[in-house]
Amino acid sequence: MSISRKLGILVFCAVPAIVGGGIVYSVYHSYPAVAVYEVMLLLAAGAWISR
């Protein structure tokens, strides 16, 4: 997989991180919950990139 494709996938994953982080915060009113969501998203994106 080329570097430009990997960067495109990371940008594609950044949108759910920003929007989803806001949604998680509005539901739970907790920054640790947002951090857990972001870490899970980061692990999923890393697994997708590494294959």
Distance bins in CASP14 RR format, pairs under 12 A and 6 or more apart:
PFRMAT RR
TARGET T0000
AUTHOR 0000-0000-0000
RMODE 2
METHOD distances of the structure
MODEL  1
1 7 0 0 0 0 0 1 0 0 0 0 0
1 8 0 0 0 0 0 1 0 0 0 0 0
1 9 0 0 0 0 1 0 0 0 0 0 0
1 10 0 0 0 0 0 1 0 0 0 0 0
1 48 0 0 0 0 0 1 0 0 0 0 0
1 49 0 0 0 0 1 0 0 0 0 0 0
1 50 0 0 0 0 1 0 0 0 0 0 0
1 51 0 0 0 0 1 0 0 0 0 0 0
2 8 0 0 0 0 0 1 0 0 0 0 0
2 9 0 0 0 0 0 1 0 0 0 0 0
3 9 0 0 0 0 0 1 0 0 0 0 0
3 10 0 0 0 0 0 1 0 0 0 0 0
3 49 0 0 0 0 0 1 0 0 0 0 0
4 10 0 0 0 0 0 1 0 0 0 0 0
4 11 0 0 0 0 0 1 0 0 0 0 0
5 11 0 0 0 0 0 1 0 0 0 0 0
5 12 0 0 0 0 0 1 0 0 0 0 0
5 48 0 0 0 0 0 1 0 0 0 0 0
5 49 0 0 0 0 1 0 0 0 0 0 0
6 12 0 0 0 0 0 1 0 0 0 0 0
6 13 0 0 0 0 0 1 0 0 0 0 0
6 45 0 0 0 0 0 1 0 0 0 0 0
6 46 0 0 0 0 1 0 0 0 0 0 0
6 48 0 0 0 0 1 0 0 0 0 0 0
6 49 1 0 1 0 0 0 0 0 0 0 0
6 50 0 0 0 0 1 0 0 0 0 0 0
6 51 0 0 0 0 0 1 0 0 0 0 0
7 13 0 0 0 0 0 1 0 0 0 0 0
7 14 0 0 0 0 0 1 0 0 0 0 0
7 45 0 0 0 0 0 1 0 0 0 0 0
7 49 0 0 0 0 1 0 0 0 0 0 0
8 14 0 0 0 0 1 0 0 0 0 0 0
8 15 0 0 0 0 0 1 0 0 0 0 0
8 45 0 0 0 0 0 1 0 0 0 0 0
8 48 0 0 0 0 0 1 0 0 0 0 0
8 49 0 0 0 0 0 1 0 0 0 0 0
9 15 0 0 0 0 0 1 0 0 0 0 0
9 16 0 0 0 0 0 1 0 0 0 0 0
9 44 0 0 0 0 0 1 0 0 0 0 0
9 45 1 0 0 1 0 0 0 0 0 0 0
9 46 0 0 0 0 1 0 0 0 0 0 0
9 47 0 0 0 0 0 1 0 0 0 0 0
9 48 1 0 0 1 0 0 0 0 0 0 0
9 49 1 0 0 1 0 0 0 0 0 0 0
9 50 0 0 0 0 0 1 0 0 0 0 0
9 51 0 0 0 0 0 1 0 0 0 0 0
10 16 0 0 0 0 0 1 0 0 0 0 0
10 17 0 0 0 0 1 0 0 0 0 0 0
10 41 0 0 0 0 0 1 0 0 0 0 0
10 42 0 0 0 0 0 1 0 0 0 0 0
10 44 0 0 0 0 0 1 0 0 0 0 0
10 45 1 0 0 1 0 0 0 0 0 0 0
10 46 0 0 0 0 1 0 0 0 0 0 0
10 48 0 0 0 0 1 0 0 0 0 0 0
10 49 1 0 0 1 0 0 0 0 0 0 0
11 17 0 0 0 0 0 1 0 0 0 0 0
11 18 0 0 0 0 0 1 0 0 0 0 0
11 45 0 0 0 0 0 1 0 0 0 0 0
11 49 0 0 0 0 0 1 0 0 0 0 0
12 18 0 0 0 0 0 1 0 0 0 0 0
12 41 0 0 0 0 0 1 0 0 0 0 0
12 44 0 0 0 0 0 1 0 0 0 0 0
12 45 0 0 0 0 1 0 0 0 0 0 0
12 48 0 0 0 0 1 0 0 0 0 0 0
12 49 0 0 0 0 0 1 0 0 0 0 0
13 19 0 0 0 0 0 1 0 0 0 0 0
13 20 0 0 0 0 0 1 0 0 0 0 0
13 38 0 0 0 0 0 1 0 0 0 0 0
13 40 0 0 0 0 0 1 0 0 0 0 0
13 41 1 0 0 1 0 0 0 0 0 0 0
13 42 0 0 0 0 1 0 0 0 0 0 0
13 43 0 0 0 0 0 1 0 0 0 0 0
13 44 1 0 0 1 0 0 0 0 0 0 0
13 45 1 0 1 0 0 0 0 0 0 0 0
13 46 0 0 0 0 1 0 0 0 0 0 0
13 47 0 0 0 0 0 1 0 0 0 0 0
13 48 1 0 0 1 0 0 0 0 0 0 0
13 49 0 0 0 0 1 0 0 0 0 0 0
14 20 0 0 0 0 0 1 0 0 0 0 0
14 21 0 0 0 0 0 1 0 0 0 0 0
14 38 0 0 0 0 0 1 0 0 0 0 0
14 41 0 0 0 0 1 0 0 0 0 0 0
14 42 0 0 0 0 0 1 0 0 0 0 0
14 45 0 0 0 0 1 0 0 0 0 0 0
15 21 0 0 0 0 0 1 0 0 0 0 0
15 22 0 0 0 0 0 1 0 0 0 0 0
15 41 0 0 0 0 0 1 0 0 0 0 0
15 45 0 0 0 0 0 1 0 0 0 0 0
16 22 0 0 0 0 0 1 0 0 0 0 0
16 23 0 0 0 0 1 0 0 0 0 0 0
16 24 0 0 0 0 0 1 0 0 0 0 0
16 37 0 0 0 0 1 0 0 0 0 0 0
16 38 0 0 0 0 0 1 0 0 0 0 0
16 40 0 0 0 0 0 1 0 0 0 0 0
16 41 1 0 0 1 0 0 0 0 0 0 0
16 42 0 0 0 0 0 1 0 0 0 0 0
16 44 0 0 0 0 1 0 0 0 0 0 0
16 45 0 0 0 0 1 0 0 0 0 0 0
17 23 0 0 0 0 0 1 0 0 0 0 0
17 24 0 0 0 0 0 1 0 0 0 0 0
17 34 0 0 0 0 1 0 0 0 0 0 0
17 35 0 0 0 0 0 1 0 0 0 0 0
17 37 0 0 0 0 1 0 0 0 0 0 0
17 38 1 0 0 1 0 0 0 0 0 0 0
17 39 0 0 0 0 0 1 0 0 0 0 0
17 40 0 0 0 0 0 1 0 0 0 0 0
17 41 1 0 1 0 0 0 0 0 0 0 0
17 42 1 0 0 1 0 0 0 0 0 0 0
17 44 0 0 0 0 0 1 0 0 0 0 0
17 45 0 0 0 0 1 0 0 0 0 0 0
18 24 0 0 0 0 0 1 0 0 0 0 0
18 25 0 0 0 0 0 1 0 0 0 0 0
18 34 0 0 0 0 0 1 0 0 0 0 0
18 37 0 0 0 0 0 1 0 0 0 0 0
18 38 0 0 0 0 1 0 0 0 0 0 0
18 41 0 0 0 0 0 1 0 0 0 0 0
19 25 0 0 0 0 0 1 0 0 0 0 0
19 26 0 0 0 0 0 1 0 0 0 0 0
19 34 0 0 0 0 0 1 0 0 0 0 0
19 37 0 0 0 0 0 1 0 0 0 0 0
19 41 0 0 0 0 0 1 0 0 0 0 0
20 26 0 0 0 0 1 0 0 0 0 0 0
20 27 0 0 0 0 1 0 0 0 0 0 0
20 28 0 0 0 0 0 1 0 0 0 0 0
20 33 0 0 0 0 0 1 0 0 0 0 0
20 34 0 0 0 0 1 0 0 0 0 0 0
20 37 1 0 0 1 0 0 0 0 0 0 0
20 38 0 0 0 0 1 0 0 0 0 0 0
20 40 0 0 0 0 0 1 0 0 0 0 0
20 41 0 0 0 0 1 0 0 0 0 0 0
21 27 0 0 0 0 1 0 0 0 0 0 0
21 28 0 0 0 0 1 0 0 0 0 0 0
21 30 0 0 0 0 0 1 0 0 0 0 0
21 31 0 0 0 0 1 0 0 0 0 0 0
21 33 0 0 0 0 1 0 0 0 0 0 0
21 34 1 0 1 0 0 0 0 0 0 0 0
21 35 0 0 0 0 1 0 0 0 0 0 0
21 36 0 0 0 0 0 1 0 0 0 0 0
21 37 1 0 1 0 0 0 0 0 0 0 0
21 38 1 0 0 1 0 0 0 0 0 0 0
21 39 0 0 0 0 0 1 0 0 0 0 0
21 40 0 0 0 0 0 1 0 0 0 0 0
21 41 0 0 0 0 1 0 0 0 0 0 0
22 28 0 0 0 0 0 1 0 0 0 0 0
22 29 0 0 0 0 0 1 0 0 0 0 0
22 30 0 0 0 0 0 1 0 0 0 0 0
22 31 0 0 0 0 0 1 0 0 0 0 0
22 33 0 0 0 0 0 1 0 0 0 0 0
22 34 1 0 0 1 0 0 0 0 0 0 0
22 37 0 0 0 0 1 0 0 0 0 0 0
22 38 0 0 0 0 0 1 0 0 0 0 0
23 29 0 0 0 0 0 1 0 0 0 0 0
23 33 0 0 0 0 0 1 0 0 0 0 0
23 34 0 0 0 0 1 0 0 0 0 0 0
23 37 0 0 0 0 1 0 0 0 0 0 0
24 30 0 0 0 0 1 0 0 0 0 0 0
24 31 0 0 0 0 1 0 0 0 0 0 0
24 32 0 0 0 0 0 1 0 0 0 0 0
24 33 1 0 1 0 0 0 0 0 0 0 0
24 34 1 0 1 0 0 0 0 0 0 0 0
24 35 0 0 0 0 1 0 0 0 0 0 0
24 36 0 0 0 0 1 0 0 0 0 0 0
24 37 1 0 1 0 0 0 0 0 0 0 0
24 38 0 0 0 0 1 0 0 0 0 0 0
24 39 0 0 0 0 0 1 0 0 0 0 0
24 40 0 0 0 0 0 1 0 0 0 0 0
24 41 0 0 0 0 0 1 0 0 0 0 0
25 31 1 0 0 1 0 0 0 0 0 0 0
25 32 0 0 0 0 0 1 0 0 0 0 0
25 33 1 0 0 1 0 0 0 0 0 0 0
25 34 1 0 1 0 0 0 0 0 0 0 0
25 35 0 0 0 0 0 1 0 0 0 0 0
25 36 0 0 0 0 0 1 0 0 0 0 0
25 37 0 0 0 0 1 0 0 0 0 0 0
25 38 0 0 0 0 0 1 0 0 0 0 0
26 33 0 0 0 0 0 1 0 0 0 0 0
26 34 0 0 0 0 0 1 0 0 0 0 0
27 33 1 0 0 1 0 0 0 0 0 0 0
27 34 0 0 0 0 0 1 0 0 0 0 0
27 37 0 0 0 0 0 1 0 0 0 0 0
28 34 1 0 0 1 0 0 0 0 0 0 0
28 35 0 0 0 0 0 1 0 0 0 0 0
28 36 0 0 0 0 1 0 0 0 0 0 0
28 37 0 0 0 0 1 0 0 0 0 0 0
30 36 0 0 0 0 1 0 0 0 0 0 0
30 37 0 0 0 0 0 1 0 0 0 0 0
31 37 0 0 0 0 0 1 0 0 0 0 0
31 38 0 0 0 0 0 1 0 0 0 0 0
32 38 0 0 0 0 0 1 0 0 0 0 0
32 39 0 0 0 0 0 1 0 0 0 0 0
33 39 0 0 0 0 0 1 0 0 0 0 0
33 40 0 0 0 0 0 1 0 0 0 0 0
34 40 0 0 0 0 0 1 0 0 0 0 0
34 41 0 0 0 0 0 1 0 0 0 0 0
35 41 0 0 0 0 0 1 0 0 0 0 0
35 42 0 0 0 0 0 1 0 0 0 0 0
36 42 0 0 0 0 0 1 0 0 0 0 0
36 43 0 0 0 0 0 1 0 0 0 0 0
37 43 0 0 0 0 0 1 0 0 0 0 0
37 44 0 0 0 0 0 1 0 0 0 0 0
38 44 0 0 0 0 0 1 0 0 0 0 0
38 45 0 0 0 0 0 1 0 0 0 0 0
39 45 0 0 0 0 0 1 0 0 0 0 0
39 46 0 0 0 0 0 1 0 0 0 0 0
40 46 0 0 0 0 0 1 0 0 0 0 0
40 47 0 0 0 0 0 1 0 0 0 0 0
41 47 0 0 0 0 0 1 0 0 0 0 0
41 48 0 0 0 0 0 1 0 0 0 0 0
42 48 0 0 0 0 0 1 0 0 0 0 0
42 49 0 0 0 0 0 1 0 0 0 0 0
43 49 0 0 0 0 0 1 0 0 0 0 0
43 50 0 0 0 0 0 1 0 0 0 0 0
44 50 0 0 0 0 0 1 0 0 0 0 0
44 51 0 0 0 0 0 1 0 0 0 0 0
45 51 0 0 0 0 0 1 0 0 0 0 0
END
